[in-house]
Amino acid sequence: MRCYDCYREGIETSAVAVCIECHAGACPRHLHPESEPVRRSTSTGRVWSARESRRMYCSVCHASLQQEDPADPGGM
């Protein structure tokens, strides 16, 4: 699989991950990994795990997620 953003720039680069939002391939230059708590139910009612997982975003999706939500002017 090739990096879609590199392809649009006319460069051929291997992808190392797939964006969780748009499912495009992303190379290390266009990849934005983020950590996220793992959610799972246990019999004691604990929902969050002590470990974190990874979420991979391409540059385009990462930039769009960083913009403020117009419905939330206070940023909350």
N, C-alpha and C positions, 0 to 999 in steps of 0.2 A: 504494500500500500504506500502511496505517496502523500506528502503533505499538500493539502489543497491550497493553502495560502501561498506556498512556494510555487505551485503550479500556476497560480494567477499572476505571479511575478515573473514567470518564464524560467523558473529554476526547477530542476528535478531533485527532490530530496526525499529520503525515506521517512515515513511517519513512524513515530515511536508510541503513539497513543491515539485514541479516538475521543473526540469531544463528547461529553455527556449530554450536551444540549442539541447540537446539530448533526452529530455523528460523522463529522469530517475528520480525516486523518490530520495529525499535527506533528511537526518535527520539534526538536528541543527548542528551537528559536521561537516558534509560535505557540508553544505549550505553556499553559498557566495551571500548574497543579495547586490544589487547595486541600486542606485537611477538613474532615467532618467527623463528628462523633458517630459511632456506630449505634444504631437503634436496634434493640432486640428485647423481647419480653422474657422475663424470668418468673419463676414461681413466687419469688418474694416481692414482685411488683416493681423491681428495678428495670427501667427502660433503657438507660444509657450505659454503654459499656465503657470501661476505663481506656480502651484502645480507640484509636482514630482510624478512619479509612481515608482513601484518596478520591478526589473528584478532579477530573481532567477537563480543562476548557481550552478551546482554541482562542486566538487573539480577538476575533470578532465577538464571540459570545462573552468572553471575559470583559471586554470593554462595555458591552451592552448591559451586563449585570452590575457594573460599577456605577452606572448612571443612577441618579436619584429617581425614586418613584414619584411621578407627578401627582399621584393621589395621596402621597404622604409628604407634605411640604416640611414637616418637622423632622423628617429623617428617622422616624421611629417605626 
